[in-house]
Amino acid sequence: MEFPIRCFSCGGVIGDLYEQYKSLSKDKGPEAALNDLGLDRYCCRRMFVSHIEITDKISKYPRI
Ligand SMILES: [Zn+2]
């Protein structure tokens, strides 16, 4: 599943932050990355922490 554009609970736009989160979390870890991105709500934070990228594993055809 692709990363959601909006938080499921509060509806805040978070999809644009995912690429930054991935690069920051590699360097600093997930907690510091979420703090740097200004994500204070725990509903939005769980969207990042709980996301698993499985699109490439389950898709029958390669992505263009
Ligand atoms: Zn939220």
N, CA, C, O and the ligand as a Tripos MOL2 file, in Angstrom:
@<TRIPOS>MOLECULE
protein
  257   255    65     0     0
PROTEIN
NO_CHARGES

@<TRIPOS>ATOM
      1 N           0.8390   -1.1780    0.0000 N.3       1 MET1
      2 CA          0.0000    0.0000    0.0000 C.3       1 MET1
      3 C           0.8780    1.2340    0.0000 C.2       1 MET1
      4 O           1.9040    1.2970    0.6780 O.2       1 MET1
      5 N           0.4440    2.2210   -0.7860 N.am      2 GLU2
      6 CA          1.1700    3.4750   -0.8130 C.3       2 GLU2
      7 C           0.9500    4.2230    0.4980 C.2       2 GLU2
      8 O          -0.0310    3.9910    1.2050 O.2       2 GLU2
      9 N           1.8620    5.1070    0.8050 N.am      3 PHE3
     10 CA          1.6940    5.8980    2.0220 C.3       3 PHE3
     11 C           0.4920    6.8250    1.8490 C.2       3 PHE3
     12 O           0.3570    7.4670    0.8080 O.2       3 PHE3
     13 N          -0.3750    6.9040    2.8480 N.am      4 PRO4
     14 CA         -1.5780    7.7300    2.7180 C.3       4 PRO4
     15 C          -1.2570    9.2190    2.6180 C.2       4 PRO4
     16 O          -0.2790    9.6950    3.1930 O.2       4 PRO4
     17 N          -2.0820    9.9320    1.8930 N.am      5 ILE5
     18 CA         -1.8900   11.3780    1.7520 C.3       5 ILE5
     19 C          -2.3040   12.0920    3.0310 C.2       5 ILE5
     20 O          -1.6600   13.0530    3.4520 O.2       5 ILE5
     21 N          -3.3850   11.6150    3.6450 N.am      6 ARG6
     22 CA         -3.8900   12.2510    4.8610 C.3       6 ARG6
     23 C          -3.8890   11.2580    6.0190 C.2       6 ARG6
     24 O          -3.9920   10.0480    5.8230 O.2       6 ARG6
     25 N          -3.7700   11.7950    7.2230 N.am      7 CYS7
     26 CA         -3.8670   10.9750    8.4210 C.3       7 CYS7
     27 C          -5.2890   10.4340    8.5340 C.2       7 CYS7
     28 O          -6.2560   11.1650    8.3210 O.2       7 CYS7
     29 N          -5.4110    9.1510    8.8700 N.am      8 PHE8
     30 CA         -6.7370    8.5350    8.9440 C.3       8 PHE8
     31 C          -7.5890    9.1400   10.0530 C.2       8 PHE8
     32 O          -8.8130    9.1800    9.9250 O.2       8 PHE8
     33 N          -6.9910    9.6010   11.1120 N.am      9 SER9
     34 CA         -7.7590   10.0860   12.2600 C.3       9 SER9
     35 C          -8.0880   11.5670   12.1820 C.2       9 SER9
     36 O          -9.2520   11.9460   12.3170 O.2       9 SER9
     37 N          -7.0910   12.4090   11.9660 N.am     10 CYS10
     38 CA         -7.3270   13.8530   12.0300 C.3      10 CYS10
     39 C          -7.4520   14.4980   10.6530 C.2      10 CYS10
     40 O          -7.9160   15.6340   10.5510 O.2      10 CYS10
     41 N          -7.0530   13.8060    9.6010 N.am     11 GLY11
     42 CA         -7.1830   14.3540    8.2620 C.3      11 GLY11
     43 C          -6.0900   15.3120    7.8650 C.2      11 GLY11
     44 O          -6.1760   15.9460    6.8140 O.2      11 GLY11
     45 N          -5.0580   15.4340    8.6870 N.am     12 GLY12
     46 CA         -3.9510   16.3180    8.3480 C.3      12 GLY12
     47 C          -3.1640   15.7710    7.1650 C.2      12 GLY12
     48 O          -3.0110   14.5580    7.0220 O.2      12 GLY12
     49 N          -2.6650   16.6690    6.3160 N.am     13 VAL13
     50 CA         -1.9070   16.2490    5.1400 C.3      13 VAL13
     51 C          -0.5060   15.8320    5.5770 C.2      13 VAL13
     52 O           0.2500   16.6410    6.1140 O.2      13 VAL13
     53 N          -0.1650   14.5630    5.3420 N.am     14 ILE14
     54 CA          1.1270   14.0450    5.7700 C.3      14 ILE14
     55 C           1.8840   13.3670    4.6380 C.2      14 ILE14
     56 O           3.0640   13.0480    4.7910 O.2      14 ILE14
     57 N           1.2300   13.1430    3.5100 N.am     15 GLY15
     58 CA          1.8450   12.3890    2.4170 C.3      15 GLY15
     59 C           3.0980   13.0450    1.8600 C.2      15 GLY15
     60 O           3.9970   12.3550    1.3790 O.2      15 GLY15
     61 N           3.1680   14.3630    1.9200 N.am     16 ASP16
     62 CA          4.3280   15.0560    1.3760 C.3      16 ASP16
     63 C           5.5530   14.9310    2.2660 C.2      16 ASP16
     64 O           6.6580   15.2650    1.8400 O.2      16 ASP16
     65 N           5.3770   14.4580    3.4860 N.am     17 LEU17
     66 CA          6.4970   14.3840    4.4290 C.3      17 LEU17
     67 C           7.1620   13.0090    4.4430 C.2      17 LEU17
     68 O           8.1910   12.8340    5.0960 O.2      17 LEU17
     69 N           6.6020   12.0430    3.7440 N.am     18 TYR18
     70 CA          7.0900   10.6690    3.8850 C.3      18 TYR18
     71 C           8.5160   10.4840    3.3610 C.2      18 TYR18
     72 O           9.3120    9.7920    3.9950 O.2      18 TYR18
     73 N           8.8510   11.0820    2.2290 N.am     19 GLU19
     74 CA         10.2010   10.9360    1.6860 C.3      19 GLU19
     75 C          11.2330   11.5700    2.6230 C.2      19 GLU19
     76 O          12.3160   11.0230    2.8290 O.2      19 GLU19
     77 N          10.8840   12.7240    3.1860 N.am     20 GLN20
     78 CA         11.7770   13.3570    4.1570 C.3      20 GLN20
     79 C          11.9230   12.4880    5.4000 C.2      20 GLN20
     80 O          13.0140   12.3610    5.9550 O.2      20 GLN20
     81 N          10.8230   11.8960    5.8280 N.am     21 TYR21
     82 CA         10.8560   11.0230    7.0020 C.3      21 TYR21
     83 C          11.7820    9.8340    6.7720 C.2      21 TYR21
     84 O          12.5450    9.4530    7.6590 O.2      21 TYR21
     85 N          11.7120    9.2530    5.5780 N.am     22 LYS22
     86 CA         12.5470    8.0830    5.3000 C.3      22 LYS22
     87 C          14.0340    8.4380    5.3880 C.2      22 LYS22
     88 O          14.8180    7.6950    5.9790 O.2      22 LYS22
     89 N          14.4130    9.5610    4.8040 N.am     23 SER23
     90 CA         15.8290    9.9270    4.8320 C.3      23 SER23
     91 C          16.2720   10.3470    6.2280 C.2      23 SER23
     92 O          17.3710   10.0020    6.6620 O.2      23 SER23
     93 N          15.4190   11.0920    6.9330 N.am     24 LEU24
     94 CA         15.7840   11.5210    8.2850 C.3      24 LEU24
     95 C          15.8450   10.3530    9.2660 C.2      24 LEU24
     96 O          16.7060   10.3220   10.1450 O.2      24 LEU24
     97 N          14.9330    9.3980    9.1160 N.am     25 SER25
     98 CA         14.9120    8.2900   10.0700 C.3      25 SER25
     99 C          16.0990    7.3560    9.8860 C.2      25 SER25
    100 O          16.5000    6.6640   10.8220 O.2      25 SER25
    101 N          16.6620    7.3360    8.6760 N.am     26 LYS26
    102 CA         17.8800    6.5340    8.4830 C.3      26 LYS26
    103 C          19.0370    7.1250    9.2720 C.2      26 LYS26
    104 O          19.8420    6.3930    9.8490 O.2      26 LYS26
    105 N          19.1190    8.4510    9.2960 N.am     27 ASP27
    106 CA         20.2360    9.1110    9.9690 C.3      27 ASP27
    107 C          20.0230    9.2230   11.4760 C.2      27 ASP27
    108 O          20.9130    8.9030   12.2630 O.2      27 ASP27
    109 N          18.8360    9.6800   11.8690 N.am     28 LYS28
    110 CA         18.6070   10.0360   13.2680 C.3      28 LYS28
    111 C          17.7380    9.0670   14.0390 C.2      28 LYS28
    112 O          17.7390    9.0720   15.2700 O.2      28 LYS28
    113 N          16.9980    8.2370   13.3280 N.am     29 GLY29
    114 CA         16.0170    7.3730   13.9820 C.3      29 GLY29
    115 C          14.6300    7.9560   13.8590 C.2      29 GLY29
    116 O          14.4820    9.1500   13.5960 O.2      29 GLY29
    117 N          13.6030    7.1340   14.0430 N.am     30 PRO30
    118 CA         12.2380    7.5890   13.7990 C.3      30 PRO30
    119 C          11.7550    8.6910   14.7250 C.2      30 PRO30
    120 O          11.0650    9.6050   14.2730 O.2      30 PRO30
    121 N          12.0900    8.6350   15.9960 N.am     31 GLU31
    122 CA         11.5830    9.6390   16.9300 C.3      31 GLU31
    123 C          12.1090   11.0300   16.6040 C.2      31 GLU31
    124 O          11.3390   11.9900   16.5680 O.2      31 GLU31
    125 N          13.4040   11.1470   16.3680 N.am     32 ALA32
    126 CA         13.9880   12.4470   16.0350 C.3      32 ALA32
    127 C          13.4870   12.9420   14.6890 C.2      32 ALA32
    128 O          13.2950   14.1440   14.5020 O.2      32 ALA32
    129 N          13.2750   12.0300   13.7550 N.am     33 ALA33
    130 CA         12.7750   12.4300   12.4370 C.3      33 ALA33
    131 C          11.3810   13.0180   12.5470 C.2      33 ALA33
    132 O          11.0910   14.0450   11.9330 O.2      33 ALA33
    133 N          10.5110   12.3770   13.3270 N.am     34 LEU34
    134 CA          9.1530   12.8930   13.5000 C.3      34 LEU34
    135 C           9.1620   14.2370   14.2160 C.2      34 LEU34
    136 O           8.3660   15.1160   13.8850 O.2      34 LEU34
    137 N          10.0370   14.4060   15.1780 N.am     35 ASN35
    138 CA         10.1340   15.6870   15.8830 C.3      35 ASN35
    139 C          10.6340   16.7830   14.9480 C.2      35 ASN35
    140 O          10.1340   17.9060   14.9890 O.2      35 ASN35
    141 N          11.6180   16.4660   14.1070 N.am     36 ASP36
    142 CA         12.1510   17.4620   13.1780 C.3      36 ASP36
    143 C          11.1100   17.8910   12.1520 C.2      36 ASP36
    144 O          11.0970   19.0440   11.7210 O.2      36 ASP36
    145 N          10.2470   16.9730   11.7650 N.am     37 LEU37
    146 CA          9.2220   17.3030   10.7740 C.3      37 LEU37
    147 C           8.0460   18.0520   11.3920 C.2      37 LEU37
    148 O           7.1450   18.4880   10.6750 O.2      37 LEU37
    149 N           8.0460   18.2040   12.6970 N.am     38 GLY38
    150 CA          6.9910   18.9630   13.3600 C.3      38 GLY38
    151 C           5.7120   18.1880   13.5510 C.2      38 GLY38
    152 O           4.6440   18.7850   13.6900 O.2      38 GLY38
    153 N           5.7930   16.8730   13.5630 N.am     39 LEU39
    154 CA          4.6010   16.0440   13.7480 C.3      39 LEU39
    155 C           4.3980   15.8250   15.2450 C.2      39 LEU39
    156 O           5.0800   15.0050   15.8610 O.2      39 LEU39
    157 N           3.4580   16.5620   15.8180 N.am     40 ASP40
    158 CA          3.2280   16.4980   17.2580 C.3      40 ASP40
    159 C           2.1190   15.5270   17.6360 C.2      40 ASP40
    160 O           2.1610   14.9100   18.7010 O.2      40 ASP40
    161 N           1.1380   15.3940   16.7710 N.am     41 ARG41
    162 CA         -0.0100   14.5350   17.1020 C.3      41 ARG41
    163 C           0.3840   13.0640   16.9980 C.2      41 ARG41
    164 O           1.0550   12.6490   16.0530 O.2      41 ARG41
    165 N          -0.0410   12.2960   17.9780 N.am     42 TYR42
    166 CA          0.3350   10.8800   17.9540 C.3      42 TYR42
    167 C          -0.4020   10.1040   16.8770 C.2      42 TYR42
    168 O           0.0550    9.0420   16.4540 O.2      42 TYR42
    169 N          -1.5590   10.6330   16.4200 N.am     43 CYS43
    170 CA         -2.2540    9.9360   15.3370 C.3      43 CYS43
    171 C          -1.4470   10.0320   14.0420 C.2      43 CYS43
    172 O          -1.3760    9.0700   13.2780 O.2      43 CYS43
    173 N          -0.8420   11.1930   13.7990 N.am     44 CYS44
    174 CA         -0.0320   11.3600   12.5990 C.3      44 CYS44
    175 C           1.2800   10.6030   12.7260 C.2      44 CYS44
    176 O           1.7660   10.0420   11.7440 O.2      44 CYS44
    177 N           1.8520   10.5800   13.9020 N.am     45 ARG45
    178 CA          3.1260    9.8840   14.1110 C.3      45 ARG45
    179 C           2.9800    8.3920   13.8810 C.2      45 ARG45
    180 O           3.8790    7.7520   13.3350 O.2      45 ARG45
    181 N           1.8430    7.8320   14.2990 N.am     46 ARG46
    182 CA          1.6750    6.3850   14.1050 C.3      46 ARG46
    183 C           1.5540    6.0220   12.6350 C.2      46 ARG46
    184 O           1.8770    4.9000   12.2450 O.2      46 ARG46
    185 N           1.0830    6.9780   11.8000 N.am     47 MET47
    186 CA          0.9710    6.7010   10.3730 C.3      47 MET47
    187 C           2.3570    6.4170    9.7870 C.2      47 MET47
    188 O           2.5020    5.5530    8.9220 O.2      47 MET47
    189 N           3.3580    7.1330   10.2520 N.am     48 PHE48
    190 CA          4.7180    6.9410    9.7460 C.3      48 PHE48
    191 C           5.3500    5.6920   10.3350 C.2      48 PHE48
    192 O           5.9550    4.8920    9.6210 O.2      48 PHE48
    193 N           5.2060    5.5320   11.6400 N.am     49 VAL49
    194 CA          5.8800    4.4330   12.3280 C.3      49 VAL49
    195 C           5.3130    3.0790   11.8980 C.2      49 VAL49
    196 O           6.0460    2.0950   11.8020 O.2      49 VAL49
    197 N           4.0070    3.0360   11.6410 N.am     50 SER50
    198 CA          3.3710    1.7520   11.3490 C.3      50 SER50
    199 C           3.3050    1.4200    9.8640 C.2      50 SER50
    200 O           2.8160    0.3530    9.4940 O.2      50 SER50
    201 N           3.7890    2.3150    9.0090 N.am     51 HIS51
    202 CA          3.6830    2.0620    7.5740 C.3      51 HIS51
    203 C           4.7180    1.0250    7.1250 C.2      51 HIS51
    204 O           5.8880    1.0970    7.5010 O.2      51 HIS51
    205 N           4.2700    0.0640    6.3150 N.am     52 ILE52
    206 CA          5.1530   -0.9470    5.7360 C.3      52 ILE52
    207 C           4.9920   -0.9010    4.2230 C.2      52 ILE52
    208 O           3.8790   -0.9860    3.7060 O.2      52 ILE52
    209 N           6.1110   -0.7650    3.5190 N.am     53 GLU53
    210 CA          6.0420   -0.6970    2.0620 C.3      53 GLU53
    211 C           5.9960   -2.0990    1.4740 C.2      53 GLU53
    212 O           6.9930   -2.8200    1.4840 O.2      53 GLU53
    213 N           4.8290   -2.4790    0.9620 N.am     54 ILE54
    214 CA          4.6880   -3.8070    0.3760 C.3      54 ILE54
    215 C           4.2450   -3.7500   -1.0750 C.2      54 ILE54
    216 O           3.9970   -4.7860   -1.6910 O.2      54 ILE54
    217 N           4.1430   -2.5460   -1.6250 N.am     55 THR55
    218 CA          3.6490   -2.4150   -2.9960 C.3      55 THR55
    219 C           4.5050   -3.1850   -3.9840 C.2      55 THR55
    220 O           3.9830   -3.8730   -4.8610 O.2      55 THR55
    221 N           5.8250   -3.0700   -3.8440 N.am     56 ASP56
    222 CA          6.7050   -3.7590   -4.7780 C.3      56 ASP56
    223 C           6.6520   -5.2740   -4.6010 C.2      56 ASP56
    224 O           6.8650   -6.0170   -5.5590 O.2      56 ASP56
    225 N           6.3760   -5.7270   -3.4110 N.am     57 LYS57
    226 CA          6.3440   -7.1660   -3.1560 C.3      57 LYS57
    227 C           5.0740   -7.8230   -3.6810 C.2      57 LYS57
    228 O           5.1080   -8.9610   -4.1500 O.2      57 LYS57
    229 N           3.9450   -7.1030   -3.6040 N.am     58 ILE58
    230 CA          2.6850   -7.7410   -3.9430 C.3      58 ILE58
    231 C           2.1750   -7.3860   -5.3340 C.2      58 ILE58
    232 O           1.2460   -8.0240   -5.8290 O.2      58 ILE58
    233 N           2.7630   -6.3860   -5.9700 N.am     59 SER59
    234 CA          2.2230   -5.9860   -7.2750 C.3      59 SER59
    235 C           2.6510   -6.9920   -8.3390 C.2      59 SER59
    236 O           3.7980   -7.4360   -8.3670 O.2      59 SER59
    237 N           1.7200   -7.3360   -9.2010 N.am     60 LYS60
    238 CA          1.9750   -8.3210  -10.2380 C.3      60 LYS60
    239 C           2.8310   -7.7340  -11.3480 C.2      60 LYS60
    240 O           3.6670   -8.4250  -11.9300 O.2      60 LYS60
    241 N           2.6230   -6.4720  -11.6340 N.am     61 TYR61
    242 CA          3.3400   -5.8130  -12.7160 C.3      61 TYR61
    243 C           4.2690   -4.7710  -12.1450 C.2      61 TYR61
    244 O           3.9540   -4.1550  -11.1270 O.2      61 TYR61
    245 N           5.4040   -4.5600  -12.7760 N.am     62 PRO62
    246 CA          6.3480   -3.5610  -12.2390 C.3      62 PRO62
    247 C           5.7910   -2.1570  -12.3670 C.2      62 PRO62
    248 O           5.0440   -1.8400  -13.2930 O.2      62 PRO62
    249 N           6.1830   -1.3130  -11.3980 N.am     63 ARG63
    250 CA          5.7310    0.0800  -11.4230 C.3      63 ARG63
    251 C           6.4910    0.8390  -12.4950 C.2      63 ARG63
    252 O           7.6700    0.5800  -12.7360 O.2      63 ARG63
    253 N           5.8130    1.7700  -13.1320 N.am     64 ILE64
    254 CA          6.4400    2.5590  -14.2020 C.3      64 ILE64
    255 C           7.0620    3.7850  -13.5850 C.2      64 ILE64
    256 O           7.6500    4.6020  -14.2940 O.2      64 ILE64
    257 ZN         -3.3130   12.8470   12.6000 Zn       65 ZN65
@<TRIPOS>BOND
     1     1     2 1
     2     2     3 1
     3     3     4 2
     4     3     5 am
     5     5     6 1
     6     6     7 1
     7     7     8 2
     8     7     9 am
     9     9    10 1
    10    10    11 1
    11    11    12 2
    12    11    13 am
    13    13    14 1
    14    14    15 1
    15    15    16 2
    16    15    17 am
    17    17    18 1
    18    18    19 1
    19    19    20 2
    20    19    21 am
    21    21    22 1
    22    22    23 1
    23    23    24 2
    24    23    25 am
    25    25    26 1
    26    26    27 1
    27    27    28 2
    28    27    29 am
    29    29    30 1
    30    30    31 1
    31    31    32 2
    32    31    33 am
    33    33    34 1
    34    34    35 1
    35    35    36 2
    36    35    37 am
    37    37    38 1
    38    38    39 1
    39    39    40 2
    40    39    41 am
    41    41    42 1
    42    42    43 1
    43    43    44 2
    44    43    45 am
    45    45    46 1
    46    46    47 1
    47    47    48 2
    48    47    49 am
    49    49    50 1
    50    50    51 1
    51    51    52 2
    52    51    53 am
    53    53    54 1
    54    54    55 1
    55    55    56 2
    56    55    57 am
    57    57    58 1
    58    58    59 1
    59    59    60 2
    60    59    61 am
    61    61    62 1
    62    62    63 1
    63    63    64 2
    64    63    65 am
    65    65    66 1
    66    66    67 1
    67    67    68 2
    68    67    69 am
    69    69    70 1
    70    70    71 1
    71    71    72 2
    72    71    73 am
    73    73    74 1
    74    74    75 1
    75    75    76 2
    76    75    77 am
    77    77    78 1
    78    78    79 1
    79    79    80 2
    80    79    81 am
    81    81    82 1
    82    82    83 1
    83    83    84 2
    84    83    85 am
    85    85    86 1
    86    86    87 1
    87    87    88 2
    88    87    89 am
    89    89    90 1
    90    90    91 1
    91    91    92 2
    92    91    93 am
    93    93    94 1
    94    94    95 1
    95    95    96 2
    96    95    97 am
    97    97    98 1
    98    98    99 1
    99    99   100 2
   100    99   101 am
   101   101   102 1
   102   102   103 1
   103   103   104 2
   104   103   105 am
   105   105   106 1
   106   106   107 1
   107   107   108 2
   108   107   109 am
   109   109   110 1
   110   110   111 1
   111   111   112 2
   112   111   113 am
   113   113   114 1
   114   114   115 1
   115   115   116 2
   116   115   117 am
   117   117   118 1
   118   118   119 1
   119   119   120 2
   120   119   121 am
   121   121   122 1
   122   122   123 1
   123   123   124 2
   124   123   125 am
   125   125   126 1
   126   126   127 1
   127   127   128 2
   128   127   129 am
   129   129   130 1
   130   130   131 1
   131   131   132 2
   132   131   133 am
   133   133   134 1
   134   134   135 1
   135   135   136 2
   136   135   137 am
   137   137   138 1
   138   138   139 1
   139   139   140 2
   140   139   141 am
   141   141   142 1
   142   142   143 1
   143   143   144 2
   144   143   145 am
   145   145   146 1
   146   146   147 1
   147   147   148 2
   148   147   149 am
   149   149   150 1
   150   150   151 1
   151   151   152 2
   152   151   153 am
   153   153   154 1
   154   154   155 1
   155   155   156 2
   156   155   157 am
   157   157   158 1
   158   158   159 1
   159   159   160 2
   160   159   161 am
   161   161   162 1
   162   162   163 1
   163   163   164 2
   164   163   165 am
   165   165   166 1
   166   166   167 1
   167   167   168 2
   168   167   169 am
   169   169   170 1
   170   170   171 1
   171   171   172 2
   172   171   173 am
   173   173   174 1
   174   174   175 1
   175   175   176 2
   176   175   177 am
   177   177   178 1
   178   178   179 1
   179   179   180 2
   180   179   181 am
   181   181   182 1
   182   182   183 1
   183   183   184 2
   184   183   185 am
   185   185   186 1
   186   186   187 1
   187   187   188 2
   188   187   189 am
   189   189   190 1
   190   190   191 1
   191   191   192 2
   192   191   193 am
   193   193   194 1
   194   194   195 1
   195   195   196 2
   196   195   197 am
   197   197   198 1
   198   198   199 1
   199   199   200 2
   200   199   201 am
   201   201   202 1
   202   202   203 1
   203   203   204 2
   204   203   205 am
   205   205   206 1
   206   206   207 1
   207   207   208 2
   208   207   209 am
   209   209   210 1
   210   210   211 1
   211   211   212 2
   212   211   213 am
   213   213   214 1
   214   214   215 1
   215   215   216 2
   216   215   217 am
   217   217   218 1
   218   218   219 1
   219   219   220 2
   220   219   221 am
   221   221   222 1
   222   222   223 1
   223   223   224 2
   224   223   225 am
   225   225   226 1
   226   226   227 1
   227   227   228 2
   228   227   229 am
   229   229   230 1
   230   230   231 1
   231   231   232 2
   232   231   233 am
   233   233   234 1
   234   234   235 1
   235   235   236 2
   236   235   237 am
   237   237   238 1
   238   238   239 1
   239   239   240 2
   240   239   241 am
   241   241   242 1
   242   242   243 1
   243   243   244 2
   244   243   245 am
   245   245   246 1
   246   246   247 1
   247   247   248 2
   248   247   249 am
   249   249   250 1
   250   250   251 1
   251   251   252 2
   252   251   253 am
   253   253   254 1
   254   254   255 1
   255   255   256 2
@<TRIPOS>SUBSTRUCTURE
     1 MET1         2 RESIDUE 1 A MET
     2 GLU2         6 RESIDUE 1 A GLU
     3 PHE3        10 RESIDUE 1 A PHE
     4 PRO4        14 RESIDUE 1 A PRO
     5 ILE5        18 RESIDUE 1 A ILE
     6 ARG6        22 RESIDUE 1 A ARG
     7 CYS7        26 RESIDUE 1 A CYS
     8 PHE8        30 RESIDUE 1 A PHE
     9 SER9        34 RESIDUE 1 A SER
    10 CYS10       38 RESIDUE 1 A CYS
    11 GLY11       42 RESIDUE 1 A GLY
    12 GLY12       46 RESIDUE 1 A GLY
    13 VAL13       50 RESIDUE 1 A VAL
    14 ILE14       54 RESIDUE 1 A ILE
    15 GLY15       58 RESIDUE 1 A GLY
    16 ASP16       62 RESIDUE 1 A ASP
    17 LEU17       66 RESIDUE 1 A LEU
    18 TYR18       70 RESIDUE 1 A TYR
    19 GLU19       74 RESIDUE 1 A GLU
    20 GLN20       78 RESIDUE 1 A GLN
    21 TYR21       82 RESIDUE 1 A TYR
    22 LYS22       86 RESIDUE 1 A LYS
    23 SER23       90 RESIDUE 1 A SER
    24 LEU24       94 RESIDUE 1 A LEU
    25 SER25       98 RESIDUE 1 A SER
    26 LYS26      102 RESIDUE 1 A LYS
    27 ASP27      106 RESIDUE 1 A ASP
    28 LYS28      110 RESIDUE 1 A LYS
    29 GLY29      114 RESIDUE 1 A GLY
    30 PRO30      118 RESIDUE 1 A PRO
    31 GLU31      122 RESIDUE 1 A GLU
    32 ALA32      126 RESIDUE 1 A ALA
    33 ALA33      130 RESIDUE 1 A ALA
    34 LEU34      134 RESIDUE 1 A LEU
    35 ASN35      138 RESIDUE 1 A ASN
    36 ASP36      142 RESIDUE 1 A ASP
    37 LEU37      146 RESIDUE 1 A LEU
    38 GLY38      150 RESIDUE 1 A GLY
    39 LEU39      154 RESIDUE 1 A LEU
    40 ASP40      158 RESIDUE 1 A ASP
    41 ARG41      162 RESIDUE 1 A ARG
    42 TYR42      166 RESIDUE 1 A TYR
    43 CYS43      170 RESIDUE 1 A CYS
    44 CYS44      174 RESIDUE 1 A CYS
    45 ARG45      178 RESIDUE 1 A ARG
    46 ARG46      182 RESIDUE 1 A ARG
    47 MET47      186 RESIDUE 1 A MET
    48 PHE48      190 RESIDUE 1 A PHE
    49 VAL49      194 RESIDUE 1 A VAL
    50 SER50      198 RESIDUE 1 A SER
    51 HIS51      202 RESIDUE 1 A HIS
    52 ILE52      206 RESIDUE 1 A ILE
    53 GLU53      210 RESIDUE 1 A GLU
    54 ILE54      214 RESIDUE 1 A ILE
    55 THR55      218 RESIDUE 1 A THR
    56 ASP56      222 RESIDUE 1 A ASP
    57 LYS57      226 RESIDUE 1 A LYS
    58 ILE58      230 RESIDUE 1 A ILE
    59 SER59      234 RESIDUE 1 A SER
    60 LYS60      238 RESIDUE 1 A LYS
    61 TYR61      242 RESIDUE 1 A TYR
    62 PRO62      246 RESIDUE 1 A PRO
    63 ARG63      250 RESIDUE 1 A ARG
    64 ILE64      254 RESIDUE 1 A ILE
    65 ZN65       257 GROUP 0 **** ****
